[in-house]
Amino acid sequence: MSLMTVDQVAEYLGVQNVRVERLERESLLPSADKDADGNPLFEKVAVEKYKVLAERLGGL
């Protein structure tokens, strides 16, 4: 399982960090774990699936 930080997810999706944090808060992109500072970490596979779904629904 490969985990991604908020910054990495934001860069991959081409959005701002606050957007990724909101997606996690609204359970649209659930985090898999938290780092030592309490920041969410996301599974790479879940992020890739979210991107595909979002593109099918009209974009991020």
N, C-alpha and C positions, 0 to 999 in steps of 0.2 A: 504494500500500500504506500503510494507516494503522496505526501501531504504538501499543500501549497499554502503560503501565507496570503493575507489580504492583498498585499502589494503585488504578489505574483498573479493572483486571480484577476485583479484589476487590469494589469498589463495584458494578460492573455485575452480578456474579454474586451479590452479597449474602452474601459470605463474608469470613473474615479473611484478611489477607495471608499468614499462614503456610500456609493451605490452598492458595492459589494457588502458592506456592513448592513445596509438596509435590507438587501436580499436575504441575508442570514437572519436578521431580526424578524423578518416577516415569514420565515421558514420556506422561502422559495428556493434557497440554496443552503441546505443545512450543513453546519460544520460537523466534522468528524471528531474533532478534539480541540483542546485549547493549549496554547503555549504557556511558558512559565509566567508570562505577564497577563495571562487571561484573554489574549487575542485569539480569535477563531482560526482554526486550520481546516482546510478543505481537501477532500480526496480528489486527486487529479481526474480520475475517471468520472466522478460526479460533475465536476466543472465542465469537462468536455461534453457530457450529455446535456447539461444545462445550455451550453452555447448552441448546440445543434437544435434543441427544442426552441430556444428563443429566436433563432434565425428562421425557423419554420413558421413561427407565430408572427413574424413581421419585424424582427430585429430586437436589438438590445435597447 
